[in-house]
Amino acid sequence: MGHLPVMMQRSNLSRQELDTLAVELDAIYEDVPSTCCANSGECCSLTPAEMDEGWATMFPLYKAEYARIADHVRSNFDAERATQLLSITEERPQRCPFLGDNNGCTIYAVRPLICRTYAVMNHDTIAEAAERHRGELPEQWVRQFVLRESSMVCPRVTVTQPEKLVRHANNLVTHAYERAMVGLSRKLELVTQERKKLIRPLIRTRSWPLRWTWGGYNALCLTPVAWVREKLQKYWRRAHLNDLD
């Protein structure tokens, strides 16, 4: 932290592009059943054991979602807090930086897909969806769905829109959410061409992560030029979650 003044670095996207992006993201999110929970905050922070096992909070964060959340932070937080959040470069913090003091989400309206889908499925609905799709879709897709969703079951979450569960499960099994998010993310240029030219030889790839973390994207997009030149290459090499296109 402490890379200032990030508040002076506005989004590379225009206001119209950001507004259009918000509408497109909300259209994807509309398929996710709404939920209510006990606000225990357990899904937003990691135990030491989970840290050792490689888990991460608010991951995957798609590039399109990062752009929207960064815009929301600039527009809705006071300057000091916004600067603090936009200065975070830790790739895998133990606690989500947006978790509030009362275990509430401070960016709830623009939270990413992973936070919206977390614990929507339970063991019964996972089994039902797997049975429904088995034989119609590749078995590997079904197994991946069961494994992934079973790791995110939480007994403290209640689904308040059960009528959306069948479509939601289908989107998960068929990777429809992922395809939509990747499609949006590929269209976006988060930084100027000048900054891209600076960064490319340091990370030695023309690709830009489509999925990463809040701190990872901040490191690429908002750190001062001096930090990029001195630290980005080592930061990139040590990163574990930078999912390239």
URBEL-V676896 format. One record per residue. PHI is phi in whole degrees, -180 to 180 (none if undefined). PSI is psi in whole degrees, 0 to 359 (none if undefined). D_FIRST is the distance of its C-alpha to the first C-alpha in whole Angstrom. Layout:
# URBEL-V676896
phi:PHI psi:PSI d_first:D_FIRST
phi:PHI psi:PSI d_first:D_FIRST
This chain:
# URBEL-V676896
phi:none psi:174 d_first:0
phi:93 psi:16 d_first:4
phi:-91 psi:101 d_first:6
phi:-118 psi:157 d_first:9
phi:-100 psi:100 d_first:11
phi:-67 psi:336 d_first:11
phi:-64 psi:337 d_first:13
phi:-77 psi:345 d_first:16
phi:-94 psi:96 d_first:16
phi:-76 psi:169 d_first:18
phi:-63 psi:146 d_first:19
phi:-74 psi:347 d_first:21
phi:-91 psi:146 d_first:24
phi:-74 psi:166 d_first:26
phi:-60 psi:319 d_first:27
phi:-64 psi:319 d_first:30
phi:-64 psi:319 d_first:28
phi:-68 psi:320 d_first:26
phi:-66 psi:319 d_first:29
phi:-64 psi:318 d_first:31
phi:-60 psi:318 d_first:28
phi:-60 psi:317 d_first:27
phi:-64 psi:317 d_first:31
phi:-67 psi:320 d_first:31
phi:-66 psi:317 d_first:29
phi:-62 psi:328 d_first:30
phi:-66 psi:324 d_first:34
phi:-70 psi:314 d_first:32
phi:-63 psi:337 d_first:31
phi:-60 psi:334 d_first:34
phi:-78 psi:347 d_first:36
phi:-85 psi:124 d_first:34
phi:-61 psi:139 d_first:35
phi:-75 psi:157 d_first:34
phi:-140 psi:168 d_first:33
phi:-134 psi:152 d_first:33
phi:-145 psi:180 d_first:31
phi:-85 psi:1 d_first:31
phi:53 psi:45 d_first:27
phi:-80 psi:340 d_first:27
phi:78 psi:4 d_first:23
phi:-67 psi:330 d_first:24
phi:-80 psi:351 d_first:24
phi:-107 psi:4 d_first:20
phi:-145 psi:156 d_first:19
phi:-114 psi:145 d_first:20
phi:-78 psi:162 d_first:22
phi:-54 psi:321 d_first:22
phi:-64 psi:319 d_first:25
phi:-67 psi:324 d_first:23
phi:-61 psi:316 d_first:20
phi:-65 psi:329 d_first:23
phi:-84 psi:357 d_first:25
phi:92 psi:12 d_first:22
phi:-69 psi:160 d_first:21
phi:-144 psi:148 d_first:18
phi:-86 psi:149 d_first:18
phi:47 psi:49 d_first:18
phi:-139 psi:136 d_first:20
phi:-81 psi:143 d_first:21
phi:-107 psi:116 d_first:20
phi:-75 psi:152 d_first:22
phi:-56 psi:320 d_first:21
phi:-62 psi:321 d_first:23
phi:-70 psi:321 d_first:21
phi:-59 psi:315 d_first:18
phi:-60 psi:317 d_first:19
phi:-69 psi:317 d_first:21
phi:-66 psi:319 d_first:18
phi:-61 psi:320 d_first:16
phi:-65 psi:319 d_first:19
phi:-63 psi:318 d_first:19
phi:-63 psi:315 d_first:16
phi:-62 psi:325 d_first:17
phi:-89 psi:337 d_first:20
phi:-121 psi:352 d_first:20
phi:-108 psi:153 d_first:17
phi:-66 psi:161 d_first:17
phi:-57 psi:319 d_first:15
phi:-65 psi:313 d_first:13
phi:-69 psi:320 d_first:12
phi:-62 psi:317 d_first:12
phi:-62 psi:319 d_first:10
phi:-61 psi:313 d_first:7
phi:-67 psi:321 d_first:9
phi:-78 psi:352 d_first:9
phi:-95 psi:352 d_first:5
phi:-67 psi:128 d_first:5
phi:-122 psi:1 d_first:6
phi:-65 psi:123 d_first:8
phi:-68 psi:321 d_first:11
phi:-136 psi:76 d_first:13
phi:-71 psi:154 d_first:12
phi:-73 psi:333 d_first:15
phi:-125 psi:134 d_first:15
phi:-59 psi:130 d_first:15
phi:-66 psi:347 d_first:12
phi:-99 psi:5 d_first:15
phi:-78 psi:123 d_first:17
phi:-81 psi:174 d_first:19
phi:-62 psi:330 d_first:20
phi:-97 psi:20 d_first:23
phi:67 psi:16 d_first:22
phi:-89 psi:157 d_first:23
phi:-85 psi:125 d_first:21
phi:-84 psi:356 d_first:19
phi:-127 psi:35 d_first:20
phi:-53 psi:319 d_first:23
phi:-65 psi:334 d_first:25
phi:-121 psi:19 d_first:23
phi:-57 psi:151 d_first:22
phi:-76 psi:172 d_first:22
phi:-57 psi:318 d_first:26
phi:-60 psi:325 d_first:25
phi:-75 psi:328 d_first:24
phi:-73 psi:325 d_first:27
phi:-90 psi:348 d_first:29
phi:-59 psi:124 d_first:28
phi:64 psi:15 d_first:31
phi:-65 psi:322 d_first:33
phi:-90 psi:145 d_first:36
phi:-118 psi:180 d_first:38
phi:-61 psi:324 d_first:40
phi:-69 psi:312 d_first:43
phi:-70 psi:331 d_first:42
phi:-65 psi:313 d_first:40
phi:-63 psi:319 d_first:43
phi:-64 psi:317 d_first:45
phi:-66 psi:319 d_first:43
phi:-61 psi:317 d_first:43
phi:-65 psi:322 d_first:47
phi:-65 psi:325 d_first:47
phi:-98 psi:346 d_first:46
phi:-66 psi:129 d_first:47
phi:96 psi:338 d_first:50
phi:-100 psi:332 d_first:49
phi:-124 psi:162 d_first:45
phi:-54 psi:135 d_first:44
phi:-59 psi:326 d_first:44
phi:-63 psi:322 d_first:41
phi:-62 psi:315 d_first:39
phi:-65 psi:315 d_first:41
phi:-63 psi:318 d_first:40
phi:-63 psi:318 d_first:36
phi:-59 psi:312 d_first:36
phi:-63 psi:315 d_first:38
phi:-64 psi:313 d_first:35
phi:-66 psi:309 d_first:32
phi:-70 psi:328 d_first:33
phi:-66 psi:333 d_first:35
phi:-77 psi:352 d_first:31
phi:-119 psi:18 d_first:30
phi:-73 psi:135 d_first:33
phi:-137 psi:123 d_first:32
phi:-70 psi:349 d_first:35
phi:-93 psi:5 d_first:34
phi:-105 psi:134 d_first:33
phi:-120 psi:130 d_first:36
phi:-83 psi:126 d_first:37
phi:-102 psi:357 d_first:38
phi:-130 psi:66 d_first:39
phi:-62 psi:338 d_first:41
phi:-65 psi:345 d_first:43
phi:-94 psi:357 d_first:40
phi:-64 psi:320 d_first:40
phi:-65 psi:313 d_first:42
phi:-65 psi:319 d_first:41
phi:-60 psi:313 d_first:37
phi:-61 psi:319 d_first:38
phi:-62 psi:319 d_first:40
phi:-62 psi:323 d_first:37
phi:-70 psi:313 d_first:35
phi:-66 psi:320 d_first:38
phi:-89 psi:2 d_first:38
phi:64 psi:26 d_first:35
phi:-64 psi:319 d_first:35
phi:-60 psi:314 d_first:32
phi:-61 psi:315 d_first:30
phi:-62 psi:319 d_first:33
phi:-66 psi:318 d_first:32
phi:-67 psi:318 d_first:28
phi:-64 psi:319 d_first:29
phi:-60 psi:316 d_first:31
phi:-66 psi:317 d_first:29
phi:-67 psi:325 d_first:26
phi:-66 psi:337 d_first:28
phi:-80 psi:346 d_first:29
phi:-96 psi:142 d_first:25
phi:-113 psi:106 d_first:24
phi:-76 psi:336 d_first:20
phi:-131 psi:169 d_first:20
phi:-72 psi:162 d_first:22
phi:-62 psi:326 d_first:25
phi:-62 psi:316 d_first:24
phi:-70 psi:323 d_first:20
phi:-60 psi:317 d_first:22
phi:-63 psi:327 d_first:24
phi:-70 psi:320 d_first:21
phi:-81 psi:321 d_first:20
phi:-53 psi:312 d_first:23
phi:-67 psi:339 d_first:24
phi:-79 psi:324 d_first:21
phi:-99 psi:350 d_first:21
phi:57 psi:44 d_first:25
phi:-156 psi:146 d_first:25
phi:-86 psi:346 d_first:27
phi:-79 psi:157 d_first:25
phi:-122 psi:136 d_first:22
phi:-56 psi:128 d_first:21
phi:-83 psi:334 d_first:23
phi:-135 psi:132 d_first:21
phi:-155 psi:216 d_first:18
phi:-126 psi:169 d_first:15
phi:-57 psi:310 d_first:12
phi:-65 psi:323 d_first:9
phi:-63 psi:312 d_first:12
phi:-66 psi:322 d_first:13
phi:-59 psi:319 d_first:10
phi:-61 psi:319 d_first:10
phi:-74 psi:320 d_first:14
phi:-96 psi:330 d_first:14
phi:-123 psi:350 d_first:11
phi:-71 psi:151 d_first:10
phi:-62 psi:157 d_first:12
phi:-57 psi:320 d_first:15
phi:-61 psi:320 d_first:14
phi:-65 psi:318 d_first:11
phi:-59 psi:312 d_first:14
phi:-67 psi:324 d_first:17
phi:-90 psi:328 d_first:15
phi:-126 psi:342 d_first:13
phi:-64 psi:319 d_first:14
phi:-59 psi:314 d_first:17
phi:-68 psi:320 d_first:16
phi:-59 psi:314 d_first:14
phi:-63 psi:317 d_first:16
phi:-65 psi:328 d_first:19
phi:-87 psi:350 d_first:17
phi:-68 psi:147 d_first:17
phi:-115 psi:344 d_first:19
phi:-118 psi:7 d_first:19
phi:-76 psi:97 d_first:19
phi:-87 psi:105 d_first:23
phi:-78 psi:155 d_first:24
phi:-67 psi:none d_first:27
